[in-house]
Amino acid sequence: MARILAIGGAHLDRTCRLEGPHLPGASNPGRWENHLGGGVFNTCRNLARLGHEVTLVSARGGDASGERVAEAAEEAGLDDRSMVFLDRATASYTAILEPDGNLVTAVADMAVYDRIPPRRLLTARFRDKVRDTDLLLCDANFPAPTLETLGLIARRTEKPLAAIAISPAKILRFSAMLGNISFLFMNAAEARALAGSGDNPLPRLREMGLRGAAITAGPAPVTAFLDDETAQLTPSPLPALSDVTGAGDALAAGFLHALSSGQGLATSLRSGVALARLTVGVPGPVRDDLTTALLDRAIAETAA
């Protein structure tokens, strides 16, 4: 299994599921749930439960939410090296969902992540961690200069760097470092925002220097490429949809799990889609009951 060093978001997810179709400009009855999330945190917890050795570097406040993040990291088996700012609030993501689980809108309060400047990645301790890792992982929650520094570290140390887009606005933080990213996970809206092009951004992304990517589009086919190879997979209809939050992070975890085990592009994509399908069937952004056996069964069902 792989040794993974991840930097990025680990925070509180607040989710409101509406009782009926969303009515703009009106009071909408609904029910709130709180879960822990963050692109990197979700992906890391999945990878750790699949047997990988995962170190997390994030930022949180000295509040109850931060304590919950620390407890969840320990429960998932992560080596938590996050920085705690006692005078700051832990980041949060608030989402409004339609009754079928699809997203209406979301608000991200991520100010604490701006407290991680590039110099935090240049310490001897962080360099030692990079030296001992097989894969670097990040999401777009941290400031662009910090992410670009991580990209330079990946290039200089010849370590693969996987990245998670987070949103159409935040993916632009990767614009100046695409040549240092080995694989980027994004949805169709994020891909279009990055490429600045229309319905087929893939050629433009390759021209921009991106080596590999997976592009999701809800129930539509998922497209992935790595160097000159391209793969596509159409997800079969879901028997049930509980919550789409965390689906993209699950796809990243399932994909990286297979790829780090020596599987090819198509097989890794199938693994990612299978884990995403498992995740949208439960409330919250991760499955606490995830095991390799559960994922293997889901992969077999996806193949069928």
N, C-alpha and C positions, 0 to 999 in steps of 0.2 A: 504494500500500500504506500501511498505517497505522503511525503512530508510537505505540508502546505503552510505558507505564511500569508496571512490575509490582513489587509487594512481597509477600513470602511465603516459603514453604519451599523450600529447596534443600539436600538432604541425602542420606545413604546409605540405600538400600533393601536390606534383607536378606530374601531369599525362600527358604523351604524348601518344596519340593514333596514331598509324601508319596508313598511307593511303593504304598500301599494305602489303603482308606477309613480315616478318622480314628477312633482308638479313645480316647475320653476316659479320663484317668487311667492311661494306659499308655505305654510307650516305643514310638514310631512310627518305623520306618525312613523315611529321606528323604534328599534331596540339597539342599545349600545353593547359592544363587547370590547374588552381590552386584551391584546396579545403583545408579545415581544416580537420585534421584527428588525428590518434593516436588510438591504440586499446582501451584503457580505455576511451578516449574522445568520440569516436564514440559510444561505448556502453552506456556511461553515458547520452549522449544526447538522445539516443533512450529511455532509461529507464525514464528519466525526462519527455519526451513527452508522455509516457504511464502512468504518474501520480505518479511516485515514487519520494521520497525526496532524492536528490543526492548531496553529497558533494564531490568536486574534489580537490585533492592535486596533483599538478604537478610542473614542473619547466619550465620557459621560459626566453628568453632574453628581454632586453630593446629595442626592435626594432619594426618595423611596423608589422611583423608577430605575435609577442607577443601580440600586441594591438588587432589584429584580433582574436586571440584565446580568449582573455578576452571578447571581444564583443560577440563572438559566444556562450561562456559559459553563459553569461547573457541572451542572446536571448533564449537559450534553457531552462532556468530556473534553472541552476546549482548554488549551493553555492560554489563559486570559492575561495578556500584557497591556491592557487598556489603561489610558491615562484618566484620572479622576480630577475634575475641577470642582472643588467644594463650593465655590461661590456661583456656580452655573447650574442651569436646569438641563437634565438629560433631554436629548432630542426626541421629537415625537412626529408621528405621521398619522393624520386623521383622514379616514376615507368614508365616503357615503356610497352605499351599494344599493342597487335595485333589488327587488325581492328574489330575482334569479341569480344574484351574486355578481352581476356585472357592475363595473365602476361608473358612478355618476360624476363625482369630483373628489379631489383630495387636497389636503393642505399639509405641507412639510415645514416643520419648525426645527431647523438643523443648525442653529447658530453655534452650538458648542463645537461643531466640527471645524469651524474656522480657526479654532485654537491650535490646530495641528499644522504648523508651518513646515517647509521643506527640511529645516535643520533637525527636526525630530527624527528624520529618516537617515541622518548622517552620523548618528552616534555609534560608538564601537559595539554596543549591545545589539543594535539593529543590524549592523553589518555582519555580526556573528550569526544572527538568525538567518540572514539571507544566504550566507555561505552553507548553512546546514539544511537548506530547504530544496525541494524538488520543483516546486511550483509557487509562483507569486500570484496573489489574487487581490483584486481591488474592486470597489464600486465608485460611482461618480459623486458620492456624498462629500468627499474631501475637496479642498480648494484645488484649482487647476495647477498652480505651481508645485504643490505637494505631490499631486498625481504625476506631473511631468518628471519630477525628481525620481519617483519610483520607476518610471519608464526608463530613465537613464541608468538607474541601478540595474534593471533587468538586462539592458543591452550590454553594459560593461561586464556583468557577471555571467552573461549568456544563460540566464534563467528565464524560462517561459513565463509570460505574464498574461493571465486571463482577467477580463474586466467585465463589469455589469453596468449597463447604461443608466438605470434608475428612472429617467424621464427625458422627454424631448429637449427640455431646457438644459439639464445637467450633462447630457451626453456630449454637448459642445466642449466640455472641459477636457475631453480626450482629443480634440481636433489637432493639436500640435504634437501629439505623441503616437499617432496611429502606427507609425513604423516600428514602434517598440512594443506594441501589443500583439501577442500571439493569437488571441481569440477574444472576440467581443460578443457578448450576449445582449440582444436588444429586440424590441418589437418593431413593427412596420413603421409606426409614427416616429420612433427614435431614429430609425435608419434613414428615413426621409429627411429629418432635421439635420442629421450629420452630413448626408450626401448633398443636401440642397437640390435634390432632383425629384422626379415624379414617381410613378408607380413601380419602377424597377431600379432601385438604388444600387443594386449589387455591382454592376460594372464600375460605377463611380467610386464605390468604396474600395475596390481593388486598385483603381487608379490612384487613390489617395494613400496607398501604401499599406492598407490593412491586410494582414496575412490570412486571417480566418475569422469567421463570424457565424452566428446563428440568428436568424430573423424569424420571429413568431408573428402570427396574425390571427390570434384567437382560434376559432375552429378551422381556419384555412390552413393550407399546407405550410409546414415549417421548412425553411430553406437554410442550408448550411454550406459553407465552403471552407476549404483549407488548402492554401497554395492553389494548385490548378484543378483540384478535385471539387466537385459539387454534389450535394445530396439533398433530397427532398422527401418529406414524409407527411402524409395527410393523416391527422389524428382521427381515429374512429369516434363516432358519437359517444358522448359521456352518458352513463346511466344516471348520474346525479351530479349536480353542481352546487357545492356549498359556498365556496368563497374563492375568487380568483386571486386574492392577495397571496403573494409568494409563489405563484405558478412559474414565473420566469426564473426566479431564484432556484426553484426545484429543478427546472430544466437544466440550468447551469451545473448544479451539483451532480445530477445523473449523467450528464455529458462528460464532465471532468472525471468522474469516477471511472467511467469506461475508458476514456482516452488515456488516463494515467496508468491503466492496467494493460495498455498495449493494443486496445481495440481501434479499429479504423473509424473513419468519419461516419459512415452510414450506421454502424453499430452503436457508436457513441450517441448519435442523434436519436436513435430508437430508445436508448437508455434514458436520455434526458426527457423525451416526451412521456415515457412510461412513469417517471417520477413526478412529472408535472400533473399527470392524470391522477396519480395517487393523492397528490396534495390538494387539488381542488375539490376532492370528495370529502374533506373534513374542514371544520371551522379553523381559522387561523392560518398562518403562513408556513407552518411545518407540520410534519407528522411525528409525534412523539414515539409512535410505535414502529418507526422505520427500521428495517433490517435489510441485509443483503438478500435474504430469502424472499422477503416481501417484494423487493424490487425485481428480483429474478422472475417471480410469478407474473408481475405486471408487464415485464418485457415480453414474456412468452405470449401473454394475452394481446399485447400490441402487435406482435409479429403475426398472430393469427388473424 
